[in-house]
Amino acid sequence: MNERRQSGVMLLEALIAILVFSLGILTVIGIQATSIRMAADAQLRSKAALLADRLVGQMWASGGDIAKLKTEFGSPDGVAYQTWLKAVRGAEGLPGIPDSPGDMAPVVTVDDSSTAYGQVIIKLYWRTPSMPADEPPHQHVIVSQISRNPS
């Protein structure tokens, strides 16, 4: 009689072990997917920082004349800005930036007022393909002070 009561216990134990193992595997897969997504986001943030730093380096190399910085590097019409914008939208750039100016176009401002003379603000926006349409875009903002030392 005792054997008859325990006839399905081994099968039940095996099913529970398979369930626990399956839940563990699914958890590992979920963690892996999150890890891949975060690594891709980090790569895009690094690209945004490098693109902004590249433009700041070009500004420093141009001599530091604020009027020249404003006309050549300021958005949306500066020649150097337009060249840089092609790189931002190109293969080495950020995804999801539209070709036409709009809310997500990179913005470069050069302040020539007496309170913030030579302050440069660069704002980059991007969207990943997996982002929902109602979610705001990612952004990277860099503020730098570029001006010549008085001689």
URZIKA-V734665 format. One record per run of one state. SS is the DSSP state (@ for helix, = for strand, . for the rest). FROM is the first residue (numbers start at 1). LEN is the number of residues. If there is no record, write none. Layout:
ss->SS from->FROM len->LEN
ss->SS from->FROM len->LEN
This chain:
ss->. from->1 len->1
ss->@ from->2 len->4
ss->. from->6 len->3
ss->@ from->9 len->53
ss->. from->62 len->4
ss->@ from->66 len->8
ss->. from->74 len->5
ss->@ from->79 len->11
ss->. from->90 len->17
ss->= from->107 len->5
ss->. from->112 len->7
ss->= from->119 len->8
ss->. from->127 len->11
ss->= from->138 len->8
ss->. from->146 len->6
